[in-house]
Structure formats: C-alpha cells, structure tokens
Amino acid sequence: MKDAIAGVDYRFSDPRLLEEALTHRSIGSINNERLEFLGDSVLGMVVSTRLYERFPQASEGDLTKMRARLVRGTTLAKLGQELNLGNEIMMEQGVLKSAGFRNSSILADAVEAVLGAIFLDGGYEACRRVILSKFNPLIETLPSVEQLKDPKTRLQEFLQARGRPLPVYTLEFEEGADHAKTFYVACRLDDGEGTEARGSSRSAAEQAAASAMIERLQREKT
C-alpha cells in the first residue's frame, strides 16, 4: 500500500488514509468525499493565515479575492495534474473511460482529500508545511487585486467611474446538446458599442463578453 505521493514531501504513518483520499465516490461508500470536506477547511485556514501575514495592508475584501484565486477549482486541478494524481485516483471503469483521470473537478477534489488525509495522519503543522510548499510560489506571483476582479465587475466599475450606465447582457442564442451547450452572449453599452462571446454557460459567456469590452475600451483610451 502506498504511503506517499511523488512531489509531496510527506510520508503517511497510516497508508489507509492516503488510499481513501485517492478513492473516487464511484467506487463505493468508502471514498474521499469526507476527507475532501476536511482538506478544504484546512486549506482555507492555512492560505488565509499566510495571506494575512504576507499582505498586512490588504483589506478584508482584497484578502478574500486573493484567497478565492488560490483555492479555486482550476488552481487545485492544475496542482493535481502536476502531482499526476489522475493516475493515482481509483475510480469506476465507466468514469475512467470518460477521461475521469483528466476531469478537473475530480483532480481538485482529490487534492483537498489528500490534504485532509495529511491533516488526520500528521496534524495541522505537517499539513500546513505541505500546503505552503505548494502555495507560497502562487502567493508570490498573484496578480494585482484589480486584475483579480471578475471582468463584469471591472467593466461595471470602469463605467461607473465615468458616469455611464451599466452594460446590458443579452443571450443571443445557444446550441448543442443539453449536457454540452454553448451560449452566445452580447454585451452592449449605452452608446451602442457591443461585443459578443461564447461560453459553456451563460455566466461564462457574459464574463467573456465583458472581458472583450474592457479590452476594447482600454484600446480606445490609448
């Protein structure tokens, strides 16, 4: 039974915890969901504490945005890919055949579950060391707080600062099967200027359209 993961500086005293952390719910009732819940909490605490120490002048809102960037699913999934967890997770063959080993949500959940397992096996300090070894480099390369805001918020603030009305987002059309739809959204300003974008959800398409509008407005300023 494995007692460590390549790329993680920790060796389990109880390898069964690691096995559980790497067991997808498709296998059965004994899976990594409870450890994922625990790991999510420990990760949030460690990252929050580190951000509080690293950025003493940051407001609560700024710290919240930075933490959200660091513990979001895409960041955790990328870490899971770097650790090659896709080849370690035990899952039902049907899930595996549908590229489950590359599924971002499965990878992100496994990362949190491994952290939960380390916490139970070695305690808070051991888990904190592992988390910081992976997240300190990310903290040091965080974008500015302004860049961390989502595009719709940035566009809204840009327009409000200039006394202009808020943009209007319109769903132009959608296509594809119910489980794999693509949404096309237009973002229009009060002067008729507009951008269009697509996404896997209406929200994602709106964010993409807002991002395109920000780029256009910034080009017009220069």
N, C-alpha and C positions, 0 to 999 in steps of 0.2 A: 504494500500500500504506500502510495506516495506521501512524503512528509514535507515537500517543498515545491515551489513553483519557480522555474527558471526566471531570473530577473527580479525576484522578490527576496530581499535579504532577511528571510525568516524561515526557521525550521520548526515544524509542528511537533509538540510533545504528544498530541493526540491526533494522528493522521485521519481519524474518522471525521473530524471536523472539516478538514480540507476536502475529503470525499463528499461530504454533504454539501459543502459550498459549491462544488462543481457538478451537482446533480440537478438537472432541469426538472421542472414540475411535470413534464410529460412522462417521466419515469414512474412516478407514483406519489404517494402521500408523504414520503420522506424525501424532501427536496430542499432547495436553497432559499425558499421564499422567506422563512423566518430569519435566517442569517442575513439576507438582503436588507430586511427591515432594520436589523440591529446595526449593520455596517453603514447604512445610510445616515443613521443618527450620529455614530462616532465620526464619520467623515465630515458631517456638517459642523460638529463641535471643533474638531481639530483645525479645519480650514478657517472657520470663523475666528478662532483664537489667534491663528497666525496672521490673518488679515488685520485684526485689531492691533496686534503688536507692530506689524510692518508699516501700517499707514495710520499713524496717530492723529493726523489732521483730517482724515476722511470722515464724512458724515455717516449716519446710520444708513441713509438711502444709498450712498456710494458703496459702502461695505456690502450691502445687500446685493447690489448689481454685480460686484466683483465675485461674491460667493456663488451667485447663480451661474455665472460664466464658468466657474471652475468645477462645480459639481453637477452640471447639466449632463444629460444622457450622451450627447455627442462626445464630450470630453472623456467620459468614463469608457465609452465604446472604443475610442481611439487607444486608450490605455490598455484595454482588454486585447486589442489587436496587437499592440506592441509586446504584450506578455504571451501572445499566442494562445490565449485561453480558449479560442474556438476549437482547438484540437484536444483540449482537456475536458471540456464540458460533456457530461454524459446526458444524452437525450434520446428520445424515442426515434426510431428509424424514419418515420414519416416527417418529423420535424427536421431531422438531419438531412434528408433528401431535398427538402425545400430550402437548402442553404442556411439552415439554422446556425451553423458554426460561424456564419458571417453576419447574422442578424444583430443589428446594433443594440436593440433592447436586451437581447439575451446576454450579450457581452457586458453591457453596462450593469445589468443585474448581478452577473457573476462576480464582477469586480467588487461590488458592495458586499456580496455574500462572503467573499474571501476576507475582506476587511473585518466583517462581523466574526468570522471564524478565528482570525488572529486575535481579536479582542478577547474572545472567550478563552482561547488557549494560552495567551501570554499576557493579557492585561492591557490597560489603556496605554501605558508608556510604550510598550512594544508596538502596538497598533499605530500610535502617533508617529513613531520613528519611520515606519513603513510608509505612511501617508505622506509625511513631509519629504521623504526621499523622492517621491514621485511628483509632488505638487509644488515644492519650492521653486523649481525651474519655471513652472507655469505661472506662479505668482509674480516672479521677477520679470516676466515678459507680457504681463497683462496690458491690453490696450488702454487708452485713456478712458476715464469714466464716461465722457461724451460719446466715445465710439462704442461703449458697451450698451448704450441705449438702443432699443429696437428701432428700425427705420421709421415706423409710423409715429413713434414718439418724437424722434428727431425732426421729422418733417413738420409735425404739429408745432413744436417749439420754434422752428425756423420761421414758420408763417406767422405765429402769434407775435414774435418779436418785431415783425414788420407790419403789424396791424391788419393782417389779411385773414379772410375766413378760412375755416378748416377745409381740407380736401374732401371730396366725395368719392367713395369707392363703389364701383358698380360691377356686379358679376355679369360678364358678357356672355359666357356660355361655359358648359362643362362637357367633357367627353370621356369615354372609356367605361369599362365595367364598374359595377358598384364598389368592388374591392380595390380598384386601381384607377380611380377617376383623376382627371387633370382639370383644374379650374383655371379659367382665364378671367382676369380682373383688370379693370381700368381705374386709374387714379386721375381725377381731374380737379384743376384749380378754378378759382372764380374767374380768371381771365380766359378760360377755355383751354389752357395748356394741359396736356394729358400724357400719361404713359400707360403702357399695358405690360402685363407679366402673367406668368402661369406658375402653378404650384400644385403639390399633391393634396392640398386642402385650400379652402377659400382664404383662411387666415394666412397661410404661407404665400399665396399669390398676392394678397394685399401688401404684405411686408415687402415682397419683391418689387411690386409696382411703386411703393413709397421709396424704396432704395433707389430705383431708377430715376424718380422725380428729384430726389436730393442731388444726385449726380448731375442732372440737367441744370438745376438751379445754381449749383456751385460753378459749373462751367460758364454759365451766363454772367456770374459775378466777376469772372476773371477776364 
